[in-house]
């Protein structure tokens, strides 16, 4: 029995917009409420996480990630409503892609 392996990503004029890794950091930001905590959870540097988030926002039609600097009330990082829609859309596209590839594999009896 065979399986097809594939990864998809969406590119914009400024480069990669969304892919599995970027979705993972967005979802971890949702869980952790902070970019620094999300980076730590994923085992990446804050700088790398910041560069990914910055790249996502540069390619987006509207902001996806909003960061609030620390202070007496503390900071935080938030995913916008538009960002939540983009996460959902990417996951749906990704699932549809996998379903299509599985169907192709069966159709060609590999």
N, C-alpha and C positions, 0 to 999 in steps of 0.2 A: 504494500500500500504506500502511496506517495502523498506528500503534502506540498503545497506551494508556499513559499516564504516571500514576503514582499513588505516593503515599507513605503508609505506615501507621505508627502509633505506638500504644502501649498506655498508657492512663492509669490512675492509681490515685487514691485519695482526696486525695493531696497534689499532684496534677498529673501531668505526663508521667512515666511510669516508663521505658519503653524506646522508642527510635526509631532510625533509621539512624545519626544523629549520635552518639547515646549508645553504640550498639554499636561504632561506630568508635573512640571514646575508650577503651572497655573493651578492645578488641582491641589498641590501641596501648599501653595500660598493660601488657598481657601481653608484648608485644614488647620494650618499653623497661624494664620493671621498676620504673618510677617515674612518679608523676603529673606531676612537673615536666618530665621528659623527654618524656612523652607530649604534654603541652601544647605544648612547644616544637616537636616533630615535626609537630603538627597546625596550628601557627601561631596558637595561641590563648593568651591570658593564663592564668597559673596560677590566678588567681581565678575565671575562667570555668570552667576545667576542674574546680576544686574544687567550685564550685556545681553543676555537672552531676553529679558523683560523689555529692555530698551528697544531691541530689534523688533520684538512683537508689536510694540506700540508704534514704531516708525512705519510699519507696513499696514497697520490697521486703519480702517476708514474712520473709526472713533477710538478713543482711549479704551484699552482693555484692562490695564493695570494702573492703579493710582496709589502712590506712596505718600504717606504722611511722615514727616520727620519727627524724631523723638522730642522730648521736652518734658515738662511737668506732667502732662497727660499721657505721655508715651506716644510712640509712633505706631505705624501699622501699614500694611499693604493690603489693598482691596481689589477684587476683581469686579469690574463694572457689570451691569446688566448685559451690555453688548458683549462683554467678555464671556459671560456665562452662555450666551447664545452661540458664540463662536466655538466654545468647548463642545457644546452639544452637537453643533453642525459638523465639526470635524470628526467626532466620534461616530456619528451616523454615516458620514462619507466613508470612513475607515471600515466600518462594519459592512457596508454595502460592497466595498471593494473586496473584502475577504469572502463574502457570500458569493460574489461573482466568480472569483478565482476558484473557489471550491466547486462551483457548478461547472466551470470550464474543465476542471480536472476530471470530473465524473463524465462529462459529455465526450471527452476525447479518450476515455477509458485508459488513462495512464496509471 
